[in-house]
Amino acid sequence: MVEGSGRLPLSRVWPFLCVALLAIVVYLPAIRSEEGFVLDDVALVGENPRLSHRQGWEALLRDRYWDRRRPDERLWRPLAVASLALDAARAGREAPAFRRTNVALHLLISLGVYLLALEVLPRRPALLAALIFASHPVHAEAVVSAANGRCELLSLGWTLVAALLHLRARRSSWVKALALYPVAGAALAAAWLSKENALVAPALLALLELTRRRPGAPTPRRVLTFLGPYLLYALLLAGYLGCRWIALEGQVLPRSGAWALGSAGFSERLLLAASTSLEGLLASLTPSQTAAHYPLPSLTGGDIPAGAAWLGVLVIVAPSLGALSARDPRIRVLGAGLLGAILAQVPALNLIPIGVVRADRLLYTPSLFAGLALGAGAAVVLSRHPRRRLLATLGLGILVLGFGLRAGDNARAWTRDDLIWGQTLERFPDLGRAHLELGRSYAARADFDPEARAKARHHLERALAVYAPRRGREAPFAAQARCALARLVARDDFAEAWGLFEEARHIDPSSPEGWLGLADLYRRRAPTRSEEHDRVRDLRLAERYARTCANQVAPYIEESWLVLGQILTQMPGRGSGAREALDQAVRQGARPWRSRLARGELLAASGELEAAWEDYRIALAFLKIGAELSDLEARAYSDALPAACEVLQRLGRVEEAQALAGETSTNDRTPAIAPASSGSNR
């Protein structure tokens, strides 16, 4: 502190300001974006009923991360889900609010990285490590993705808290240390409750401690002092694993049906982990372009074959282990950084499932250690060549600038499905998943954009060609590609759509898409049939497919019950069954505006006008939220408005109906609607 004042000197403050400013500036595209949810965020946040006020906190802490949508995924992340629920309660299901929370967390974590770097490096190399972390382009998915990204942010954030407290305890008196170690242990537990990746955090703490080697030979007392807090962490870890066992009902080990390496043996997992670790280390050290999906590494081919990857890992690990015994602390940090960047990727083995093998978000923690390695390496080079300090500083500045520019591009891509899948396709032109998702994105605009229809068909047909084998892990994608193409052609060619849906149903019987596609196909054709017996036959076939999906295949999703309710609405004398199905659809949905509109139409037809208006009002309120973000929801609003006004007029509330129509006419995109009441399904 400055002598005679209570203020910190500027030299202590400006590094924090630089790190904070950089962490914000590179993610301005995400902060400014008003786009909706992308990829998994749609299911985990936008359409997740567990985040609504109807679910208690106890249920959030008990339920699996994917709930019933992916029954084979044994993931339990209660703290991350609880944080998403807090965001939903604070700002509703608005994707920009979730992204801004993530950027704020990234800012705080970047400052924590600087504090941690100061524990093991001089000030300037520590600042370099923090600047690299704050601007690293590989972080775009972790920072911009609402759900999966939140898990990574909280996991590393709590790990940083634990590391700072643990290292502080090491240099404190034993009385203060006894108070700090339990708090560090609690922070570790919070990291484990955020995501399974943090299970390697104690090993990473030990690695950081090895960079601060004390003089003198190890004695039994010093060894016990070193291991003492880790015994406490081991007890807490055992408690966490016990809670995980209870929450997952004993299902804590990998399952053959799991998405990530479900059927792989231990040796295959090791080979694949070596390949992904080496690729991840390279991505952590370079300004790489992001991608939404990575092909599973090949054991024999690919960019880095797994066998060669193991040799590469050993070439890095062996000298890094030797560096830990060096006299120069900067060389020790360099070795620990490289080892930590590899060790932090061990969860990719999925022995305790984490749900994915290779993704940019998995490099959020490894990149911290890669940044420490770069900072330590720069310090070593500058100490040996002091005359080239200016040139080296300029080069490092260009490196950080390059990281920041690439991070901005990556962040922008993660705000829209078509951008992120288009960027993925640039990296992997023959990746079937990228063609499938890009085709879906274009198909969403196909009804009012002929060019989008043509592009959608092109990409979906490419996806069909890639997924022609229809085996193993590719079976769900093969079925999804057929369903997407079937929906695209259903309006013009019933026979082609029917054939594609049937193929999808046989390829992946557990997926609801094929069942619901066939049900909706028959439902839409029924009114066009000239013969009564043909119309009745189509509706009965539609009911059979929809009921099978709702009762057996996917009873937990809104769409199953909505389609069943719509079919029963068209069948004479089935009003009560339609009402029950639509009631269930409303209960299952997070933003069930479609189910509310369908139920409101049914209630209005049966004369229950007050209940019908309540459904219309809540549905219109949902659609008002999405009117600026989605052409689909804006069109649905304009289509539903006349029916809602008609119900108000039948109730004798003519002035309200006129006001509703009048307010809408002043703004063709964002109409004014009263907020939903406390008893609504918001």
Disulfide bonds with the S-S distance in Angstrom:
none
